Every structure is written in C-alpha cells, then in structure tokens.
C-alpha cells in the first residue's frame, strides 16, 4: 500500500452506482489520509455543471479538478484556473475563428452557453453525419491555420479545443508537478473523450464495464497489459480495477 494518483472521469465512470460510489469514496478518503494519495476528477463538464453534480452525488473534494475536456485545471473551486496551464492553452488558439468556421456546417448545433468555455467550443452532432462533417471541418480548420483538436464522444458530443489540450495532457501536467510516476497513476474512463487518458504513458488504466463502443474499439486496436477492462459498471468497475492493480488490498 502506497501513495498513488487517482484520475477519473465523472459521468458514467465514477458516477452511476450510488452504493458503489459511497464504498469507493470511503476507501479513497482513507487512502488519502494514510498515504497522501491524490484525487483528480477530469470531465467534459464546465465548472458550473461539475458543481451541480458534486452537490447531487456528494463527491469527495478532489486535489485537482480538470474541466472542459482537459482545458481548465482548478485546485480549489471558486479559484481561477491554473495560469500556467491556461497559458499553454492560449498558444495558437483563436476561439472566434473556430466559431466562424463551424458556423458553415448546418449539422452542428451549439451546446448550452454554460458548456462554451474560453478554450472549448462545443456542439451536438448526429452520428449519422459525423464522419463526413468531422473530416470536412478538420480540413477547413487546418486550411485556416488553426492547430486544434476535435473530440467526438457519446455519438453526439463534439468538442473543439486547442491541440495541446486534452484530459491526458492535463493529467500528465499534474502528475509531473506532483512528482508521481506513471506506474503509480491510475486513470478511469468510459468514452471517447477519455482515450487521451489511456494514451500518455504506462499509467494503469481502468475501463469500466459499461464503456461505450468507441473506447472499446480503441482498446482493441491498442492493446496493453497495463489497462484493465472491468466487468462491473461505474464505481464498482473502478473498485474492481483498483484491486486488480493492487492499489487497494
């Protein structure tokens, strides 16, 4: 038993089974008290929607919160995001040009204003037309000189963010700042926007049993013995994985 870095997506990964979440919270809380384990939540949600979920599900207070698909890092809710990370996001980013470019595509429907962030522009996009739209949109953005990343997940959500930004890059930024090795880091996810978490280094990965086909397909193409596909869903799957890797005994 030793200190580790716990990094988890929220919706349909950490959250989804209240009883299992309560058990996981108790174990993580005890482990943090005894070994100084670090807890990080990483989510596509904005800070506003995270706060709603936190209050609804009684989430533990994390040591860091990564919101807006990896483009904002907070250490205390209410504070400004980490300025060093924000500076990295700002390099080469032109939000207005992204919005103007996307406006040419009738199949893109803007998500609510709460989900539009300084370094994230988000749309709803039907899976039926997604492949063609994503190809044409990315091509047009590149022709306009923008270095961006398109993240499509859940068969409906499209996030356009700076190329340097994603959940995995934010996790690595925190891991290195805290001096924690990849082998002492565990990442948990269920969907396409979590792929970046599983593709940084040799962090131990837990894919919950209810993971979406988009993540399962990626795992089949990119097999690794340091990832674990749980049988159980949501927080129960995370617990299963933490025991499998020996972080809990």
C-alpha positions as CSV (number, residue, x, y, z in Angstrom):
1,X,0.0,0.0,0.0
2,X,1.5,3.3,-1.1
3,X,0.6,6.7,-2.4
4,X,-0.9,6.9,-5.9
5,X,-2.6,9.3,-8.2
6,X,-6.2,8.6,-8.9
7,X,-7.7,10.2,-12.0
8,X,-11.3,9.6,-13.1
9,X,-13.9,10.8,-15.5
10,X,-17.2,11.5,-13.8
11,X,-20.3,10.8,-15.8
12,X,-20.9,7.1,-16.4
13,X,-17.5,6.3,-14.9
14,X,-17.2,7.4,-11.3
15,X,-20.9,8.3,-11.2
16,X,-23.8,5.9,-12.0
17,X,-24.0,3.5,-9.0
18,X,-24.5,5.4,-5.7
19,X,-23.8,2.4,-3.5
20,X,-20.5,1.6,-5.2
21,X,-19.6,5.3,-5.2
22,X,-20.1,5.5,-1.5
23,X,-17.8,2.5,-0.9
24,X,-15.1,3.9,-3.3
25,X,-15.3,7.3,-1.6
26,X,-14.7,5.8,1.8
27,X,-11.6,3.8,0.6
28,X,-10.2,6.8,-1.3
29,X,-10.7,9.1,1.6
30,X,-8.9,6.7,4.0
31,X,-6.1,6.1,1.5
32,X,-5.6,9.9,1.1
33,X,-5.4,10.3,4.8
34,X,-2.9,7.5,5.3
35,X,-0.7,7.7,2.2
36,X,-1.3,11.2,0.8
37,X,-2.9,9.7,-2.3
38,X,-4.0,12.4,-4.8
39,X,-7.6,12.5,-6.3
40,X,-8.3,14.2,-9.6
41,X,-11.6,14.4,-11.4
42,X,-11.4,15.0,-15.2
43,X,-14.6,15.9,-17.0
44,X,-16.1,17.3,-20.1
45,X,-18.4,19.3,-17.9
46,X,-17.9,23.0,-17.2
47,X,-17.2,24.1,-13.6
48,X,-20.9,25.1,-13.3
49,X,-22.2,21.6,-14.2
50,X,-19.5,20.0,-12.1
51,X,-20.7,21.8,-9.1
52,X,-24.2,20.6,-9.7
53,X,-23.0,17.0,-9.9
54,X,-20.8,17.4,-6.8
55,X,-23.7,18.5,-4.7
56,X,-26.1,15.9,-6.1
57,X,-23.7,12.9,-5.7
58,X,-21.7,14.1,-2.6
59,X,-18.4,13.7,-4.4
60,X,-15.2,13.9,-2.4
61,X,-13.3,17.1,-2.7
62,X,-10.5,16.5,-5.2
63,X,-6.9,17.7,-5.0
64,X,-7.4,19.0,-8.6
65,X,-10.3,19.3,-10.9
66,X,-9.9,19.2,-14.7
67,X,-12.9,20.5,-16.6
68,X,-13.9,21.3,-20.1
69,X,-12.2,18.2,-21.6
70,X,-8.8,19.0,-20.2
71,X,-8.6,22.7,-20.9
72,X,-9.0,24.1,-17.4
73,X,-7.4,22.9,-14.1
74,X,-8.6,24.1,-10.7
75,X,-7.2,23.3,-7.3
76,X,-10.0,25.0,-5.3
77,X,-13.4,25.5,-6.7
78,X,-14.0,29.2,-7.0
79,X,-10.4,30.0,-7.7
80,X,-9.1,30.9,-11.2
81,X,-7.8,28.0,-13.3
82,X,-4.1,27.2,-13.2
83,X,-2.4,30.1,-15.1
84,X,0.5,28.1,-16.4
85,X,-1.9,25.6,-18.0
86,X,-4.1,28.3,-19.3
87,X,-1.1,30.0,-20.9
88,X,-0.3,26.7,-22.7
89,X,-3.9,26.5,-24.0
90,X,-3.9,30.1,-25.3
91,X,-0.9,29.5,-27.6
92,X,-2.1,29.4,-31.1
93,X,-5.8,29.3,-30.1
94,X,-8.3,31.6,-31.9
95,X,-11.8,30.9,-30.5
96,X,-13.6,33.3,-32.8
97,X,-12.2,31.8,-35.9
98,X,-13.2,28.3,-34.7
99,X,-16.8,29.5,-34.2
100,X,-16.9,31.3,-37.5
101,X,-15.6,28.2,-39.3
102,X,-18.0,25.8,-37.6
103,X,-20.9,28.1,-38.5
104,X,-20.6,26.9,-42.1
105,X,-21.9,23.4,-41.0
106,X,-25.7,23.2,-40.6
107,X,-25.4,19.8,-38.8
108,X,-23.5,21.4,-35.9
109,X,-25.8,22.6,-33.1
110,X,-24.2,24.7,-30.4
111,X,-24.3,23.2,-26.9
112,X,-25.7,25.4,-24.0
113,X,-23.8,28.5,-23.1
114,X,-22.5,27.0,-19.8
115,X,-20.6,24.5,-21.9
116,X,-18.8,27.1,-24.1
117,X,-15.5,27.8,-22.4
118,X,-12.5,30.1,-23.2
119,X,-10.6,27.1,-24.7
120,X,-13.5,24.9,-25.7
121,X,-16.3,25.3,-28.3
122,X,-18.9,22.5,-28.1
123,X,-21.6,21.3,-30.4
124,X,-24.1,18.4,-30.8
125,X,-23.5,16.3,-33.9
126,X,-25.6,13.3,-35.1
127,X,-23.6,10.1,-35.5
128,X,-25.3,9.6,-38.9
129,X,-23.4,12.5,-40.5
130,X,-20.5,12.7,-38.0
131,X,-17.8,11.1,-40.2
132,X,-18.3,13.4,-43.1
133,X,-18.7,16.6,-41.0
134,X,-15.6,15.9,-38.9
135,X,-13.5,15.3,-42.0
136,X,-14.6,18.5,-43.7
137,X,-14.5,20.6,-40.5
138,X,-11.0,19.5,-39.6
139,X,-9.8,20.1,-43.1
140,X,-11.2,23.6,-43.1
141,X,-9.8,24.5,-39.7
142,X,-6.4,23.4,-40.8
143,X,-6.6,25.5,-44.0
144,X,-7.3,28.5,-41.8
145,X,-4.1,27.8,-39.9
146,X,-5.7,26.6,-36.7
147,X,-4.0,23.9,-34.5
148,X,-7.0,22.4,-32.8
149,X,-8.2,19.0,-31.6
150,X,-11.7,17.6,-32.4
151,X,-13.0,15.2,-29.8
152,X,-16.2,13.4,-30.7
153,X,-17.8,11.2,-28.0
154,X,-21.0,9.6,-26.9
155,X,-22.2,9.6,-30.6
156,X,-23.4,13.2,-30.1
157,X,-20.9,15.5,-28.4
158,X,-18.2,17.4,-30.4
159,X,-15.6,19.5,-28.5
160,X,-13.1,21.7,-30.4
161,X,-10.2,22.5,-28.2
162,X,-6.5,23.6,-28.5
163,X,-4.3,20.8,-29.9
164,X,-2.2,20.9,-26.7
165,X,-5.2,20.3,-24.5
166,X,-7.0,17.1,-23.6
167,X,-7.6,15.1,-20.5
168,X,-4.4,13.1,-20.8
169,X,-2.2,16.1,-21.2
170,X,-3.8,17.7,-18.2
171,X,-3.3,14.5,-16.2
172,X,0.4,14.4,-17.2
173,X,0.9,18.1,-16.2
174,X,-0.5,17.4,-12.7
175,X,1.4,14.1,-12.4
176,X,4.7,15.7,-13.2
177,X,4.1,18.7,-10.9
178,X,3.4,16.3,-8.1
179,X,6.3,14.0,-8.9
180,X,4.3,10.9,-9.2
181,X,5.4,8.1,-11.6
182,X,3.2,6.8,-14.4
183,X,3.2,3.3,-12.8
184,X,1.7,4.9,-9.6
185,X,-1.1,6.6,-11.5
186,X,-4.4,5.0,-12.3
187,X,-6.8,6.6,-14.9
188,X,-10.5,5.6,-15.3
189,X,-12.9,6.3,-18.2
190,X,-15.8,5.1,-20.3
191,X,-16.0,7.1,-23.5
192,X,-14.1,8.6,-26.5
193,X,-13.0,11.8,-24.7
194,X,-11.2,9.5,-22.2
195,X,-9.0,7.9,-24.8
196,X,-6.4,10.6,-24.2
197,X,-6.1,9.4,-20.6
198,X,-5.1,6.0,-21.7
199,X,-2.6,7.0,-24.3
200,X,0.0,9.1,-22.4
201,X,2.5,6.7,-20.8
202,X,2.1,3.5,-18.8
203,X,-0.5,4.8,-16.4
204,X,-2.7,2.0,-15.1
205,X,-6.0,2.2,-16.9
206,X,-9.4,1.1,-15.8
207,X,-12.1,0.9,-18.5
208,X,-15.4,0.4,-16.7
209,X,-17.7,-2.4,-17.8
210,X,-20.3,0.0,-19.2
211,X,-17.7,1.7,-21.5
212,X,-19.0,2.9,-24.9
213,X,-18.1,1.0,-28.2
214,X,-15.9,3.9,-29.3
215,X,-13.5,3.3,-26.3
216,X,-13.7,-0.4,-26.6
217,X,-12.8,-0.3,-30.3
218,X,-9.8,1.9,-29.5
219,X,-8.6,-0.6,-26.7
220,X,-8.9,-3.5,-29.2
221,X,-6.7,-1.6,-31.7
222,X,-4.2,-0.5,-29.0
223,X,-3.9,-3.4,-26.5
224,X,-1.7,-3.0,-23.4
225,X,-1.2,-5.1,-20.3
226,X,-1.4,-2.1,-18.1
227,X,-5.1,-1.5,-18.9
228,X,-7.9,-3.4,-17.3
229,X,-11.4,-3.9,-18.7
230,X,-13.7,-4.3,-15.7
231,X,-16.7,-6.5,-15.7
232,X,-18.6,-4.2,-13.2
233,X,-20.0,-0.9,-14.1
234,X,-19.4,2.6,-12.9
235,X,-17.7,3.0,-9.5
236,X,-17.9,-0.8,-8.9
237,X,-15.8,-1.2,-12.0
238,X,-13.2,1.2,-10.7
239,X,-13.1,-0.7,-7.4
240,X,-12.6,-3.9,-9.3
241,X,-9.7,-2.4,-11.2
242,X,-8.0,-0.8,-8.1
243,X,-8.0,-4.3,-6.5
244,X,-6.7,-5.9,-9.7
245,X,-3.7,-3.5,-9.9
246,X,-3.0,-3.8,-6.2
247,X,-3.7,-0.1,-5.2
248,X,-6.3,-1.5,-2.8
249,X,-5.9,-4.7,-0.8
